Amino acid sequence: ARRQLDRLKIEHPNKKVALVTFGSTVYVWGDCHADRPQSYNTNLDNYDALIQMGRDYGSTIDLGFIENTFADIDTKMDGLSTAGSTALGPALAISAGIVADSPESEVVLCTDG
């Protein structure tokens, strides 16, 4: 995960990056400038609703460029630990919704195993 973040900072310093983490709940941290994430723990089996939740989030979020937000995201990643079950599918659905209306966006998946 750190290599991906480093690569983005070097190759695309003006790219906007949002951190999404998941266990039994999906947390959208955005660019990690806020102390609390947006959490999603309902409708985790309704992928259409999850994609829409991501779209709603993506249409209202104001992300900074990775060259300015790298340290906050890096610090948040250092503090991550595993807990609960894995809501990988819901996290990907929300992430897909976040980038759905942003041409040339991508979702980078990093897991603990």
RABELFEN-V319381 format. One record per helix or strand of 2 or more residues. SS is the DSSP state (~ for helix, > for strand). FROM is the first residue (numbers start at 1). TO is the last residue. If there is no record, write none. Layout:
# RABELFEN-V319381
ss | from | to
SS | FROM | TO
SS | FROM | TO
This chain:
# RABELFEN-V319381
ss | from | to
~ | 2 | 11
> | 19 | 22
> | 26 | 30
> | 38 | 40
~ | 47 | 60
~ | 66 | 78
~ | 88 | 99
